Amino acid sequence: MERVTQRIAERSAARRTAYLDRIGAARTQGPARGGMGCANLAHGFAACGVQDKLWLRGNVTPNIAIVSAYNDMLSAHQPLKDYPDILKAAIRRAGGTAQFAGGVPAMCDGITQGRAGMELSLFSRDVVAMATAVALSHDMFDGALLLGVCDKIVPGLVIGALAFGHLPVILVPAGPMASGLPNARKAKVRKRYAAGEIGRDELLAAESASYHSPGTCTFYGTANSNQLLMEVMGLHLPGASFVPPGTPLRDGLTEAAGRRVLKLTDLADEYTPIGELLDERAFANAVVALLATGGSTNHTLHLVAMAAAAGIELTWDDFDELSKVTPLLTRLYPNGTADVNHFHAAGGTAFLIGELIDAGLLHEDARTVGGATLAAYRRVPRMDGGRVVWEDAPAESGDTDVLRPAGEPFDTHGGLHTVNGNLGRAVVKVSAVSPEHRMIEAPARVFESQEALQEAFAAGELDRDVVAVVRHQGPRANGMPELHRLTPPLSVLQDRGFRVALVTDGRMSGASGAVPAAIHVSPEAAAGGPLARVRDGDVVRLDADKGLLEVLVPDEEFDARIPSAAAPSAGESTGTGRELFEVFRRSVGAAELGAGVFA
């Protein structure tokens, strides 16, 4: 851990120094609004109440920006509706002011899965970052509270906030919905539907019993990985990640976030700007927590992009090296049958963080918003007399089938591996894949879309050992959509006894299943990557444990092939708003660099 962190710091030194110099220059003596012209400032507080106007005129009271991803279509964000009023009231009682600075878009990969809108999903992260910057651009604020939960939204909020790295920032979550249909039953229903054994009505009934109320979906995908990482990185209050919405403790934690951010401003005595808080230690901690829990592969993109926004160069090599020494401490769906509510009940983030600190796998001295160091996150919140207090977490896991101590892990290494070879670099989520399935060597069947693979499956053309190569799914080609609709048919083939794997320059993210999948292949086919030269029948070897991704074709023959030019046609890049994102597709970076549009 020390070696990797030091390596990150050394390679990032010039960029990190330039970033810290920039945010240092943005820091002012007193509120930035003190230097505004009278007309500017009057516009800034024109809609405020009398008391807030008096405080804002005086330039001695901290003013907090609230930036929210609220909408009432998405279950994870629907609880955020009342947060601004709760936060404003708590901040006012504590002697500060708060204004709703702006909203950011929030799209759901669960809704857009397999639809055209999914081609906007990854790019929405950078749109959220830009919208956050717009919200904070008015120079009215001394700190910020960011309200968001899911997939691209939290990384986008953080990237946007890091452009204002001189401000203290706290992320305010909403919590998970109650557990619904058990995950094992849900997965079985999906497989039966893919195999044609049941119809749409039965499938919809099962899905509706799984996703059924306000709150985050309870499986351990990108949304809940976000929550865990924000806590480990010190941007949540301790224990805030998985407290359910609509409970006294959830409201108490929201109020506490409002009170706490006031103490972190430059007008108080615990000044903690986000740009300084998110240093090399914070990102190394995040990688370890992701690996120890078998979290979402989307964070091999998002953590790299967030780090870059802080002037830090985080690479897939760092993930790979840390994975070799990080024990897998959780079994959460899709890497098990339990959900995040079971994880929380078993001891949750406090137990996990304590175990990793004691094992020497987290930087305990990393700065946080909840206390001087990460040690504060070994404690759990509870309500006492209408206020939140924190107490020591239980010393033992409440369910070792879900959460284990570092000395008795489910596996001795982390849940993610990097693979390399003549097909490029890729990420494999191994925590859900049985050891006997981690090495596959079989003939390739090449597809240019996920729909083509589904059609081949339905026609019985894939009932054999096969490595399905789904290319031209990278960020430059079509925005790098998630390909989870491929999980059920490929799982059916594996259950039938065939040796099956997926290799793609697209994404599978947090809900990757038991089929070995080399994803985020970089460079992507649309950028001239070697995946564009694979042909049907080529033998492909994927060995997740040895870190290999190879096509077994002589180098001279393979290099001489003309790459496939099957990029999407103009017609396939329009509709559902896709034409508006052409500028993103032209400027996006490689997956291993975070797949972002910011240099």
N, C-alpha and C positions, 0 to 999 in steps of 0.2 A: 504493500500500500504506500509506504513512504517513497519507495523507488519510483513507482508510477507517478505519484503526485509531483515529485521533484522533476521528473522528465517533462510533465505537462507544463510546469512553471518555467523550465528552461526554454522549451521551444516557443512558449508564449510571451517571453519577457518583453520583447519590443512592442508587440501589439497591446499587451496588458498595461504597460507603462503609458502608452499613448492614450489608452482608454481612461485610465485613472487621472491623467493630466486633464483630459477633456471634461470629466465630470467634476474634478476639483475646481476648474475654472467656472463651471456653472453654479457652484455654491456661492451664495451671497451672504452678506452680513444682514441678517433679518430677512423677512419675507421678500421675495422678488417683486411682489406687487407694490412694495414701498417705492420702487423706482418708476412706477407707471405714471403716465399723465392722468390728470383728474378725470378726463372723459373716458379713458380706458378703464380706470378703476370703477367709475360709476356704472359703466356697462356691466362690469363683472359682478357687482352686487345689487343691481337694480331690482331683481326679483326676490331678494332676501327679506326676511322679517326685520323688525326694528332692532332687536338685540343683536342679530348677526351683522347688520349694517354697522352698528356702533363698533363692534369688535373688529370687523374687517377694515374699517376706516383707521383704526388705531395702530394697525401693523404690529401688534404685540401678541395676538392670539393666533395659534396655528389653525390653518384652514386645510381640510383634508378633501382630496378628490375621491369620489366614488365612481368607479368604472365597472359596468356590469354587462354580462352576457345574457341577461334575462330574456327569455321568451316563454310563453306558456304552452307551446307545442312540445317542447323537449322536457321530458320528465325530470332530468337532472337539473335543469335551470328554472323550472317553474317555481320552486320554493324561494328563489331569489327575489320574487316580486316585492316582498315586504321588507327586505333587508335595508334598503336605503333609509326608510323611516326609522327602523330600529337603530341603525348606526348613527344617524343624525341626532337622535334623542340622547343616546349614550354619550356621544362626543360633546353635545351641548352641556349635559350634566357635569362632564369632566372639565369644562372650561374651554372648549374649542368650538370650531364651526366646521361644517362639512357641506359640500355641494355635489350634486349628481353631475359629474363632468361629462359623461358621455356613455353611450352604449356601443357594444361591438357585436358583430354578427356571430351567431352560434348555429352551426349546422351539425347534423347528426349522421354519422356513418351508418348507424343501424337502419335509418330510414332510406338513405341513398344507396345502400349496398346493392351492387349489380345494376344500378341505374345511371343515367347520364350525369346526374348531379354529383356522383362520386368523383368525377374528373375535376371538380372544383375543390374537393375536400382538402387535400394537402396544401393547396395554394391559399385556402382560407386562413391558415395559420399566419401567413405573412400579411393578409388583409387585416386580421385582428390586431397584429402588431402595429400596423399603420393607423388603424382606428384608435388604438390606445394612445399613440403619439399625438394624434389630433386632439383627443380629449385632454391631454396633459399640457398642451402647447400654449395655454393662455397665461402662464406665469402667475396664476392665482393661488398656487397650492404649495404646501409645506410637507405633504406626504400623500400617500394614496392607499386606498383599499380596493383590491381587485376581486370582483365577484365572477367566478367561473369554475367549471368542473371538467368538462369533457375534452377528449381527443386533441384537436389542434388549438383549442381555445386557450387552455392554460399556458402552453408554450408561447402562443402568440401574445398573451397578456404580459408574460415575463419579458419577451424580446422587446416589446414596446416600452415597458417600464425601464428596461436597461438603457434606453436612449435618454432617460431622465435619471441616470444612475445616482445623482446627488440627492434624490428623494428617498426617504424610507417607505417601504411598501410591505403590506401584509396581504396575503391571499386569503380570501374568506370562502370556504366551501359550503356545500348544501347537505352533504351526507347521502347515504344509500337508501333506496326503497327497502321495504321489508322483503325477506326471502319469499320467493314464489315457488313455482314448479321446480322440484329438485333437478339439478343440472344433469345428472345421469339420465333421468327420464326425458328431459328436453333433447339431449343429444341423440337418444334412441329414436325419438319421434322424427327428428330431422333425417336420420339415416333411412328410416322406413319410407319417408316421403321421397327421398332421392332414389330409392330402389323401386318406387312405384307401388309400394304395398298399401299406402293410405292416400287419401285425397287432401285437397286444400283445406277443407273444413276442419279436419282433425289437426292439421299442422297449425292453422290459425288459432285454434282453441289452445293448443300447447304454448304457442308464442305469447298469447294474451295472458296466460296464467304465469308466464315468466316475467313479462314486462307489464306491470299492472297498476302502478301508482306513482305519485311524485317521488323523486329521488333518483340517484344514479343507478343504472343497471348493476346488478350485484356480482356479475362475473368479474374476474380479474383481468380486464382488458386495459385499453389505454386510459380510459377515464379514471379508473381506480388506481392504476399505476401513477397517473398524474398526482393524485391525492397523497399517496405514500411518498412520492419523491419531493413534493412541496414541503412535507413535514420533515423529512430527513435533511433537506437543504435549508431548513430553518425559516421558511416563508409562511408556514402555518403556525398558529399557536399550538403548543404541545397537546397531542391527543385529539385534535380537531377533525381529522380526516374522515372518520367513519362513524360519527355520531349521527343518528337518523334525523331527518327533517321533522319539524312539527313537534319537537320535544322541548321541555324546559332547558335541558343542557345545551341543545343546539342553539336556542335563542341566547342563552347565557354566554356561549362562546362567541357568538356574533357581537354581542355588546362588549365583551372583553376585548375583541379585536379593535373596536373603535376606541376604547380607552387606551389600549396599549400603543397604538400608532402615534398618539399624541406625545408619549414619552420618548419616542424615537426621533422626533423632529429636531431640527437645528435650533429650535427655541426651547428645548428641554435639555436634560443632562445625560441622555443615553443615545446621542445621535448615531444612527445606524443606517446609512444609505445602502440601498440595494446593490449598487455597483461595487461597493467594498465587501458587503456580506457574501455575494456570490463570487468567491475566489476559487482557486484550484482545489482547495480542500472540499468546498461544497460540491463541486462537480464530481470529484473522486468518490465522495460519500454517496452521491446519487447513483453512480454506476454500480457500486457495491450493493446498495439496497435493491436496485433493479435486478441484479443477478441473484441475490439471495432469495428473492421471492418469485423468480421465473416470470418477471413482468413483461410488459408489451415491447415487442421489437420495434414499434414506432419510435421508441425513445433512443434507438441507435441513430435516428434522424434528429429528433427534437432536442436531446441533450447536446448534441454536436452544434446545432443551430443556436441554442440558448447560450452555450459557452462562447461561441464566436461573437455574439452580441455583447459579451462582457470582455472581449479582447483575449479570450482563452482558446487555444487550439486543442480540442479533444478529438481523439481519433479512434477508429475501430480497433487498432492495436491495443489501446488502453483497455477497452472492453474485454478483449481477448485475454490479455495478461491477467487482469483482475479476476476474470471468470475462473482461471485455473486455481485460484486460492480462496475463492468465496464459496462457502457451503450453501447448499439449497435448503432453506429452513421452512418453507411453506409448501403446502399442496392445495392450490386453489384452482377452481375451474378456469381455463380448460386443462390445467395441469393436475387436476384432481376433481373431486366432486363437491367440495366445500365452496362457499362464497365468502365475500368480504365481511358479511355479518358474523359468520362463524369465526373468521380470523380475528375480528374485533373482540368477540366474546372470549376467545382463547388467550387473549393478552395483547393482541394487536400491535400497533406501532411501538408502544412503550417497551414491551417485552422484546420485540425484534431489535430495536435500537440498542437496548441494554446488552443483549447478547453479542451484537456485532461490535460494540465498543469494547466489551470485555475480551473479545477475541482479537483485538487489535486491528479490526477491519474498518473502523470509522475514525475520522479525525474528531475526537471529542472536543477539541479546542476550537472547532469551527464556530463562527459567529452566527447568531440566530436572532429572530425577532422576539422569541419567547424567554430569553434569558441570556446571560453572558456567553454560554457555550451550549453545545448539544447535550450536555449532561442534564439540562432541564427537561429534555424530551424522554427521559426515563420515567417520568411521572404521568399520572392519568388524571383527567379532570372529573370533578363531580360538583353538584350544586350544594351549597350550604348557605341557608338564609337568603336565598335569592341571588347569590353571587357565585361565580365559579371559583373553586379552590382546586389545588393540585396535590396529589398524594402519591407515595411510592407505588409503583406497579407491583403486582404479584411476582414473587420470585420464581414461580414455575408456570409453565404453559397449562392452560386449562383444557387443552385437547391436543395431544401430541400427534394425532392423525392429521392435524391441520397446521400446527405451528410447533417447531421443535427448538430445543437449545442448540447452540453452535457445536457442542460436543457430541450431539446425536443427530446429525443432519439426515435429510432424505437422500442427499447425494453430496459428495465431497467437493464438487465444483458447481459453478453457477449455471443458470438456466439458458444462457446464450453462448453460442460459439461462432467464431468467424472462420469461414472457409476460403481458400485461395487456390488458384490454378490457372490453366490456360483458358478458362471461361470467365476469369475476372475474380472479383471479391464479392462475398455475400455473407449474410447473417442467417444462422439457423437457430431456432428456438428448440432446444433439446429437452427442456424440462417436461414436456408432455409426450416425448417420443421414447418408446421402450428401447433399451440398449440394442436388442436384436434388429431393430429397424433403422439404426443410425448409419449403416453403411449399405448403400444401394448401388448396384452396377447393372444397368439394363439398357436396352435400345431406347432411343429418344423418339417421342412423337411430338412434333413441333406444331404449335398453335400461335396464331396472331391475335387471338381474343379469347376471353373466358367462355364466351358463348359457343365458340367452335369446339372447345373441349367438352362442354356439356352435351353438345349434339353428338360428338363421337362416343361419349359414355352411353347416352341413350340408345345409340345404334349398336351397342355391344362391341365396338371396335377397340376398347381398351381392356378387355378381359384377358390380360396377360401381364407379365412383368414389364414395367414401363417407367421411364422417366419423362413426365410431361413437361415440356419446355414451353412456357407461355411468355412470349417476348413482345417488345414494343408496348410495354406497360409502364415504362419509367416516366419520370417527371417531364422530360422533354417531349416524349411521345404523346402522352395524353393526361398528364397530371398525376400519374402514379396511383391509380385507384386501388383500393383494397379488393382482394380476390377471394373473399370468404365463401362465395357461392360455390367455390371449387372444393371446399373442405368435405362436405357430405359425399359427393360422388367418389372422391379419392379415398375417403375412409371406407366406403362400401367395397371398393376394389381391394383394399388392404385386408378387410375382414373376410374377403373371399379367398384369402391365402396368397394373393399376388404380391410381388415385391414392387412397391410403388414409391415414387418421390416426385416432388414438384421443384422445378428450377425456373425462376422468373425475375425479371427486373421490376416487377410490381411489388405490392405490399400484401402482407397477410396480418400484420399487427398483433393486437393483444389477444385475439381469439383463435390463434393458430392451434391446430389440433394435433392428433397423434401421428399424422403422416409427416415424414421428414420433408422439409421445405427449405430450399436455399432461396432466400428472398433478397430484395434490394440489390440484385446483381449489378455491379458497377465495374466498368462503365456500361451504361445501358445500350441496348441494341440501336436505338435511334441516334445515339452519339457515336456509332461505329464500333461499339463493343463487340467482342467475339461471339456473344450469343447470337448475333445476326448471321453467323456463318454455320450454325448447327443445322444439320439436315435430318430428316426422318431416317431412322435406322442407325444413326451414329450411337455408339455405346458411350454412355455418360456414367461417370463414377462420382457419387456424392458420399464422402466419409466425414460425418460431423465430428467424430471423436479425433480423427487424425488431421482435421482441418483441410480437406482436399475437395476441390470442385474441378473436375477434368472431363474433357471429351477425349476418348481414346482413338484419335485419328492422327496419323503422322503429321508432324509440324509443317512440313513442306506442303503437303496436300491441303491442310486446314488453312494455312496462311494464304494460299493461292485462290481460295474460294471468293466469289463475289458476294458481299454482304446482302442479306435480304433488305429490300427497300420498302417493306410493308408498313410504312408510317400511315397514320390515319388520313383518309381523304379529307378534302375541305368540307364536304357534307357532314362527315362524322365529327368535325370540330366545331360545329355550330348547333344552336338549340340549347335550351336549359342554361343559357348564359355562358356557354363555353367559348363563344366568340370573343367575349370580353376579356378572356384570360390568355389570349394568344401571346400577349406581351410577356406574361409569366413563363409560358412554355419556351419562348425564345431565350430568356435570360436566366432560367433556373440552373443552379449548380448541381453537381453530382450527388448521388445518394450518400456516399461516404463523407461528403462535406456538409451534410445537413439538408440537402435538397431545398435550399432557400434561394430567394431572388435578391438578397442583400449581399453586397460584396464583402 
